[in-house]
Amino acid sequence: MIGTSTLNAALFGYSQTRRDSYFESIMTVCVVVYNTIIRENIKLPNDENLIRDEFLNYLKCSIFKKKFALANLIFDKETSENTGRADIRVLPTKDEYVNDEAYYLIECKRLDNKNVLGKTGLNAEYIKNGICRYVYGYYSTFYNVNATFGFVVEQMNITTNLNNINSLLPNTYINQQKCLVNANATQNITYNDFANGYPYSYLSKHNHNSGKEITLYHLMFDFSKNIVP
């Protein structure tokens, strides 16, 4: 049950000076969702799909969407992409039809404190089957902007772990499709205040396999105290 009385519209603000302000406003609402889940002390399984579904409970709620000016956005899950299925699709509906690929995507990955510098830990998974899905065109990037969420399921220092992920960015990996991939980062994952001062908001930039540069937004959400067996 969504406790709408706990939602504070003042937490939601648009950054009017940034090129990607529209997408940033969506990211800021996702921080509101996270803060609400924490305040409500909602218990979550250690499963990225079910944690994602809890986010969608809010983002698809008509009361929530009206309160936070999301009425012109459709949020859905498991959207078929070129290879695989994206966790969350964000489809703007206000403007005139452009084409069937005119949407944003959010990929969700769990993060824990095991094997944080290894090629088989969840930090590496965040790169090879998260970031790289955008870089290699497995997931579409119509607006050259998308996002990846890190669901922290064990206690950790998020800033330290972000440094661990950055140290793994230059590596080449074998992804879920058994292909060699590299994040092709032109800018490491770096703190950026696009979500009203939220301390775990980041940006990175990457060379897409088409030759263009894409921007990825990253939000780290600490659910370590909410996870149940």
Buried (B, 14 or more C-beta within 10 A) or exposed (E): EBEEEEBEEEBBEEBEEEEBEBBBBBBBBBBBBBBBBBEEEBEBBBEBEEBBBBBBBBBBBEEBBEBBEBEEBBBBBEBEBEBBEBBBBBBBEEEEEEEEEEBBBBBBBBBBBEEBEEBEBBBBBBBBBBBBBBBBBBBBBBBBBBBBBBBBBBEBEBEEBBEBBBEBBEEEBEBBEEEEBBBBBEEBBEBBEBBBEBEBBBBBBBBBBEEEEBBBBBBBBBBBEBBEE
